[in-house]
């Protein structure tokens, strides 16, 4: 059996793809893979913050098209890059084990948010990260910072920024336990990550039931539950990348805990929901965030 797998060509994308394919190989040792590299809008446009590009799914659209056109069998993504609704004919079918889903303050000095110098320059092109940082530290400057993980870290090492807010998962996947820079992990109650962060996901054609079954067997059960809750939250909250909303689920034993937040205009709001149904937990968290966002709290 041979599968053609579409993915982006960055070093991190390739590592993530290998991780998910290893899980598939563990349940179906005879399977072989051919990697198809696809360039995306997000890869091509590096001179604008993500929210200014104006295209939904800037890191996934072209990769998924390869599957829809029959050029590939599987599309591999960072789950956080997938919009709440996929193109007709496609389904989410597989999930990797989850890397730590948190964001972190990245710097050479080991800053935490509270110890950043007044007026410090903090880099991020995420509206969510920028708004939460401004709500916590209105005295620092936040400016766009694009590029792959290596590029952003190098700009900090070169002194172009005092710090940046980045995902822990990408740094750990690239560098393991010895990254070339210091990380101060941010608790989700301080800065909630985007839904899906840390999970690698597989998208396939809805008609390929045999492949959906295979990917379900290969998926990490805990990550699958958390992904279900976070995808429901993303769908129910109805916000895109231009709105500062985050949410993360933690599946433990028979319960799912969901921490979500919204920030705007120097204010932030955090909610915590616990239950046994991941869909219901994600939906309830979204309802609480919408109340605050719409001015009802």
Number of C-alpha atoms within 10 A of each C-alpha: 8 10 14 18 24 27 29 23 16 15 14 18 20 15 15 24 24 14 15 24 20 15 20 21 14 12 14 15 11 9 13 13 12 12 18 17 16 19 16 18 16 19 15 10 14 14 12 13 18 22 16 11 14 11 12 16 21 21 24 25 20 19 27 28 17 21 21 20 10 11 15 22 22 28 29 27 25 23 24 21 20 21 20 19 12 15 12 9 12 19 17 19 23 29 29 28 19 18 16 16 23 20 24 23 22 28 24 17 13 15 17 16 19 9 10 20 13 12 13 15 17 24 26 21 21 22 20 23 25 21 24 26 24 19 17 17 20 14 14 17 17 24 15 16 22 18 15 14 16 14 12 21 22 14 17 19 17 10 12 13 23 22 31 25 26 24 23 22 19 23 20 14 19 17 10 10 9 10 13 14 15 16 24 16 19 19 13 21 15 16 28 25 28 28 28 27 25 25 26 24 29 27 26 25 24 15 11 13 12 9 18 20 12 15 27 17 17 23 21 18 15 17 24 22 20 27 29 20 29 33 25 22 31 26 16 17 21 11 16 15 19 13 17 22 32 28 30 27 28 20 21 12 8 8 15 23 20 26 22 28 29 23 26 18 9 13 12 21 19 21 17 17 18 19 16 14 14 27 19 18 26 33 20 22 29 27 15 20 24 19 11 17 20 8 8 9 10
